[in-house]
Amino acid sequence: MQHAPRSLSTEDSERIAALVHPLTPQEFMSNVWPGTFQHFTGPAKRLAELLTQASLADVEALVRNPLRGEIRSEPTRPGRSVTRELTPKRAIELYKEGDTIYLTRLVSEPLLEWCQTLDRTFGLIPGTTQINAFASSAGPGLNWHWDPQELFIVQIKGSKRWNVAPNDAVEWPSIGGSCGTDKLPAMRYQMNNPGAPIESPTEWTTIDMVPGSVLYMPRGYWHCTESIDESIHLVLQVKLLSWRDVFEYLLEHVPAFYSLDWRKPSLALAPDRLLDSGLKEFQERCAALGAFATPQGVQALARTFSESRE
C-alpha cells in the first residue's frame, strides 16, 4: 500500500524527517506507511524539541502536564489492578509502588503542534492525532497485546526493552487485543481463523529503546515491554479512519440519531412484520444516511469530529 507524500511546510517536513530518520519522509510514505513495522535510530538531538521538554523531565513533571484525557495506573506487578482518573499526587504514589503511569491526550503547546504536524502529514481530520505518555520504573512492563491505531513510540528518558511480533490472527483490527480476545464477538468477526484461539507470539524481535529511539507500530502489531531502568516514552497515536469508524461515529455522536424518531420503539420490528412494514422502515432508515452523503454533509461530519477533539 503506497502513499504519495503530501506537500508540507518546512517545519512539518523537519519534524517528520527527524521522526523517521534515517529514512526520508518520502521513503517512509512509500515503503513503510501504514502497514510495516520499523525501528528508527539516530542522534537524539534530532528530536530535541521533544526530548528537552521540561514537562517530560521526570514523573513528577509528567503528571502535571495539561491533559484532555486522564491519568491512570497500569499494573505490572501481581495482585494489582488498573486505577483510573488519578490525581497527580496519587499517580506518583502508585508509580513508587511499581505501577506504570499512563497519561492520555497531553496538550502542552509543543505537543499540540506535533499533533497538528502528524494530522497534516498523514491527511487526517484535524484533531485525530493524540499524544499519550508512559512512565515506568525498572522491571516488567505491560504483557503481550496489540493496539487498534497506528503508533509512533518515542523514547524520552531512560531505556526500555520492547518485544514485537507481527499479528497472524487478525489484520487491521478495530479493537485492541491480547490472549483470550478471541472470546469477544467483535474480535471473532475479524479473525483470519475465527475458530482458533488467540495466543501470544512464540517468536519475536527484541529492541532496546534509548532516548531518541523511535518505533513505528502498525495497528495490530504484538508488543510487550520491560523497563531496563526508569523510563518515560511518548506514544504519538495516529489513527487512520476506516468506514466502520465513520458509521460507528455517526450512530454514537451525531445528534440526529438520538432524536425521538430514532429512539422510539417500532412495531414494525415484530417478527410477523419484518418483511413488509419492517423492511420498508429499514430502507427508510438506510436512506436517511444519504443526507450525510453530500459535500455539505461530509464537511459537517468532519467538522463535528474535529470540534469534539478540542
N, C-alpha and C positions, 0 to 999 in steps of 0.2 A: 504494500500500500504506500505509494509515493505521494508526497505533498509538495507543491511548489512553494518556495519561501516567499513570504509577504514582503512588501516594501515597508521598511521600518525606519524610525528616526535613528539618529546616531546613538542616542542614549540607550534606546531599546536594543539596538544591534550589539552594543558593547556589553550589555548585561547578559544577553543570550550567548554571545561568544565566550564570556567568562564562565558561564554555567556549563557549557558543553565542550570546553577545551579538553583535548587538543583538536577536536573536530571543529569545522566551521559550522555556522548555523545552517548553511545550505546542505552540507553533508549530513548533519543531524536530521533535517527535514526529509531528505531523500532516502537515507539508509537506515534510520533508527525509528523515527516517529511514525505511528504511535505505538507499534506493537513489539519492539525489540528491546530487550534489557541491555543496559550499558553502564559501565563504570568509568567515571571521568577522574583524572588526576592532573595535577599541575601545580604551579606555585600558588600557595594560599593567598598571596597578596592580590591575585586577580579577582577574588571575592571579598576584598577588604570592606566594601560597602555593607556586607552582611556580618562579616567576622568581627569587625571592630565596633559594632553597636553596643553601647554601654548597657542597654536594656537586655542584652543577651549574655552579659559577662559571667553571671553565675545564677544559681537557682533563686537566690533572694531577689535579684533584679528581675529575673524572668517572670516570676509570679505577679509582679506589679505592672506588667505590660497592660496597656488598654486592650480590651477584648470585645468582640461581638459574640463570642461563644462562651465557653466555661472552662474552669479548671477542674480536672478530676484525677483521681489516682488509678493507676493500672497495676493490680497486684502482680508481683513477680516472685513472691515468696509463698510457700504453702500456708493454707489456712486464712488467707486474706481475701477481701472482695473489693470490687470497684466501689469507689465513693465519688459522688458527683456534686457539682455546684460547691466546690471548696472555696473557702476564704484563702487569701494568700498565707495567712498565719498557719492555718490547718494544713495547707499543702506542704509547707516547709516541714512541719512536724512529721507528716507521713513520708516525706522524702527521706528524712533522717532515720525513719524506721525501716527503710528499704524499698518503699514503693516507687514506681516510676510515675512521674507527674506529667500530665498531658494537658496542654492548653490549646484551645481551638479558636481560630479566626483572630489572630493577632492583627491589630490595626494601627500600630505606630506608623508615622508618616513614611519612613523609608520602606517599610514592608508593604504598605498600600501601593506605593509606587512600583514595587516589584510585581504585585498582583496585576496592576494595570499593564505592565510590560508583557506579562505572560498572556493575559487576555488578548492583547493586540497581536502578539506573535502567532498565537495558535487559532486566531479567528473565533474567539469565544465571546458570548454576550457579556458586556461589561458587568463585573461583579461575580463572575463564575469562579475565578481562581481564589483560593484562600490559603493562608499560611498558618500552619499549626506548629507546635514545638513540643519536644520531649526532653525531660531532664531525668537522668537516672544515675544512681551510684554504682560502684563496681559490683558485678555479679550477674546472675541470669536476667535476661530480659523477657520480652513477650514470646510466647510459644508460636509454633508454625501457624500461619494464617495468610490470607490474601485480602486485598482491598479492591473496591469496585471503582477506583479512579486511577488516572494517570498521575504518577508522583515523581517529583524530584526531591531526593534526600540530600541535604547539605549538612555536613558535619561542622559544627561551630566551635565546640570546646571538647577536649578530651579525646578518647578513642573508643570505638565501638565495633564489635565483630558482627557481621551480617552473614547468615547462611541464606542462599537464594536458590530457587529452582523453578523451572517452567511448570505450568499447570496443565496436566493431561486430562483432567476431569471435566473442565468447562472452559469455553472460550468467551471472552468479553462478558464476564459475569455482571449482573446488575446488582448483586448484593455481595457483601464481604463473606468470607467463609473460612472454615477450619475443619479439622477432623470431626465428622459427625454431621456436618451441614447438609449432607445428602438426605437427612430425615425431614428437611423443610421442603414443603411442596414447591415453593418459589425457586428452590435450587434444583430439585429433581427435573423440573420442566426444562432446565437449561443444560443439563449434563450431557456430555457426549455418550455416556453409557448409564442411563438412569438406574439400572439395576445394580450397579457396582458401588461399594462404599467409598467414601472419600477418605483417603488415608494420607498422612504426611509423607513427604518425599523420602526416598531411601538413598538418593544421590543428590548432591548439591555442590554449589560453588561457595567458598568462604572468602570474604573480603573484609579486611580491617580498614575501617574508616578513620582518618585523622583530619584535623581542621583543614578545610579546603577540598576534601574529597566529596564527590557527588555521585549518587546513583540515580539513574533513570529507571523507574519501576513501572512497567506497563500494568494495567489493571489485571487482576487475577494472578499475578506472579507470586509464588510462595516465598515467604521470608520469616525468619526468626532471628532474634538478636541476643547478644551478650555484651555487657559493658566491660571493657578492659579496665577502665578507671572511670572517674566521674565524667559524665558525658552530657552534652546538650547538642541536639540536632534539630534543624528545621525540616518541615515537610511542606514543600510547595505543591499543593494539591490542585492539579489541573484536570478538570473533568470534561471530556468530550461528551456532548449530549447525543443520546440515541432517540429514535422516535418513541420508544417506550417511555423514556423520561418525559418527553413532551406531553404525551397523553396522560401520564400519571400526574404531571403538574397541572394540567387542565382541570382534572377532576378534584384535586386536592386544594388548589389555590385560587381558582377563578371564581369570583362571587356568583356569577350566573348559575353555576352548578349547585349552589346552595339555596336557590330560590324555592319558593313554595311549590312551584310546578314540578321541580325535580325531587323535592323531599317527600311529597305526599305519597301514600301507598297507591298502587294501581290495581284495580280489579282485573285488568287485562292480563295480569301475570298468573291468574288461576290456570291450573293445568288444562281445563276444557276450553280456554280462550286463547291459549298461546299462539295457535296457528292462524287465528283470524284477527281479533282486535289486538292481541298481544304483539303479533308480528307487525301490524300497522303502527302501533305506538313505538315499537323498537326502531322501525325505519324512520319515523319522525325524529326520534332522539338522535339517531346517527346523522340525519340530515341537518340537525341543529349545529353539529360540529362544523358544517360548511361555513357558518358565519365567521369562523376563525381562518378559513382558507382563502383569505383575500389579502392583498398587500396591507391594508389598514389593520386587519385582524392579527396578522403575524407581527406587525410592528407593535401593536398594543400588547400582545402577549410577551414579546421580548422586553418591552418597557416595564411591564409589571414584574417580570422575573428580576430584572436589574434593580428596580427600586426595592424589591424585597430583600436584596442582599446588602443594602446600605445600612 
